[in-house]
Amino acid sequence: MNVSSIPLLLVEDEPDLKEALGEYLEVCGFAVAAAETAEEAFRLAKETPPQVVLSDLSLPDARGDDFLQEFHRAYPSCLLYVHSGDSSFVPSAGLRAAGLTPDHVFPKPSDLGSMVTKFRADLGS
C-alpha cells in the first residue's frame, strides 16, 4: 500500500504542534488533514474519510477519549491513535474495543520515527 495515498486526520488544539506534526507526517508521505476541535475533525472526515486518526486527549470541545469512541462509531475501519501529554492515560474498555491499545498511545514528546513506523506496520505498508 502506498502511504502517500493514506489520509490521516490529525486532531491537535495546540497550533504550533499541529503545524509541525502535520508537516512531518506529510513529509513522511501521508495526506494530512488537521483539526483543532472534535467538531472540525468530523467536518474534515466527511470531506475525506481518514484511514488513520491521531488525536490529542485535551480538545476544547470534547474529551479526547469520548471523541475517539464517537469517531470509531462513525468510521469503524479507521485506525485510532492518541498523542498526549497525559502519561497516565490508559485506554478505556470502549477504546480497547475500538482497537486502541496502549501500543497506540504516543506520549508528548514522541519519537516521530517510531510513530510513523507504527502507522505503516498497522496499515500493512
Secondary structure, 3 states (H helix, E strand, C coil): CCHHHCEEEEECCCHHHHHHHHHHHHHCCCEEEEECCHHHHHHHHHHCCCCEEEECCEECCEEHHHHHHHHHHHCCCCEEEEEECCCCCCCCHHHHHCCCCHHHEEECCCCHHHHHHHHHHHHCC
